[in-house]
């Protein structure tokens, strides 16, 4: 009970601090820092709410909800970036979200879980299907980049819209496949009982409230992010792919790592990999379609460094997860690749 009171105090205090600096100071760096801090605590609140809803909804749907609402912060931030026309930063944040989930979130989960359990096992069939979906996402991002020099801007925009619609359809069909028609084949190797700290109605209210507050602070963050990147000399690629992505991934970080420490590596993999799939197959295409509402369409053409980062992350994740088993050393490998990419993006 005391720990929850402290948690509520940290969430409320961080939000109040962010609000104070947003409305009563012109210092963009302080605005950015306090908004980032608030989003991290709010995302943790969102993660707890999602985990509680998962207790009542079931493990499989729970993992999906955790990934979905864990991505809420990133989607909301990206929405405001799209509205401001910061398309390059949006694409960088998408890239950062994908590689952050595959390398940082999954890497920490596998490493810390592996230090406690010598070997952790999850559903190998699910791992295989995840690998296929990740490959589809990678292919869909490479094709527009390959044809960029051959097509006019209008045709590239049209191609992006077509790909976006097809990816959304593929993702919806994947949900039907994994949660309805082949649900029994893709359940985890072991089933676990989760604990809820709130009742079902309270959990739902907490989920809605935390999402709302994340949306509010995300808009504050976006207003200061461009000024901060200029102040520190950071590229939009680095800010979007690492700074914003790490902040937006806070909910997945906490939830996935805690589940891995409880021996639930299958649920942790579902959150990390499932979240990446959701970003690549649903969030990114949705942002392309949303951009049409603002009169300035965003295409789905990513830069060579972004495509390379996504490809490298996908390849090593498939290599590590394909057998349905993990150990701490594989977590180290994922984290090393993440640090290498982060360093390269910083100097870009």
ABEGO torsion letter per residue (X at the ends): XAAAAAAAAAAAAAAAAAAAAAAABABAAAAAAAAAAAAAAAAAAAAAAAAAAAAAAEAAAAAAAAAAAAAAAAAAAAAAAAAAGBAAAAAAAAAAAAAAAAAAAAAAAAAAAAAABABBBBBAAAAAAAAAAAAAAAAAAAAAAAAAAABBAAAAAAAAAAAAAAAAAAAAAAAAAAAAAAAAAABBABBBBBBBABBAAAAAAAAAAAAAAAAAAAAAAAAAAAAAAAAAGBBAAAAAAAAAAAAAAAAAAAAAAAAAAAGBAAAAAAAAAAAAAAAAAAAAAAAAAAAAAAGBBBBABBBAAAAAAAAAAAAAAAAAAAAGBBBAAAAAAAAAAAAAAAAAAAAX
